[in-house]
Amino acid sequence: MLTMQVIPRVYQITARYGNIFLIVEEYLTLIDTGLRGSAPGVADFIRSLGRSPKEVNLIILTHNHLDHIGGLAGLRRVTKAKVAAPKRDFVIDNGPVPYPAGNFLGRLFKTTAMSPLRRRFLLEAMDIDILLEGGEVFPVLGGLQVVPTPGHTAGSISLYAPQKKLLFVADALNKKHDVLRLPLRTATSNLDDTIASIEKMAKMDVEVICFGHGRPITENAKAKLMRLGEEFKV
């Protein structure tokens, strides 16, 4: 497990290639939970800062993919956190699931043979305390805004802290060698929605971008966002 400070009081915890973010204020906030088995490392890192996992009062999930939700059960055992997540990804019922080929997988997970795997790959509304519609603002980092950025999944959200000019994009964006890119198309549900979300993010005043995978961008973030957005303008 690797850790780094992104800006003061914001830490990136990388466990098996996936990023979890810890915001350290009067109370603690986690963004995403990584894969199964991530919880002990996260708890140990919190203790290394002289804080207790019991001080985590909010966990925000950006979308309903295994590498972002897998550690939730373990973290719930060591924290008292409420869990917030985008309604569109977690109110599934018997419809499509938030993966590519979601209609097919939705039907597959209903079969007798595959239904036990559903709980390993997905969380549902009953697992979430606060279902997000988009536009909510949490009292974190001076105001942490929930921004719908669909494309990677239908319900994907990003989180924007205007006072810090900090944007958590999860998998709504990808990068290579500090060059912003579209998320992997093989893991993206809707390319048109992805491009619309990028154009939305390009209008934000951003200095730092944090990703679901890889290191953050801390230089020229706004210019890089605008450059990517310009690629798709007609």
Secondary structure, DSSP 8 states (H G I E B T S, - for coil): -EEEEEETTEEEEEETTEEEEEEESSSEEEE---STT-HHHHHHHHHHTT--GGGEEEEE--S--HHHHTTHHHHHHH---EEEEEHHHH--TTS--SSTTHHHHHHHHTSTTTHHHHHHH---GGG-SEEE-S--EESSTT-EEEEE--SSSTT-EEEEEGGGTEEEEETS-EEETTEEE---GGG-S-HHHHHHHHHHHTTS--SEEEESSS--B-SSHHHHHHHHHHTT--
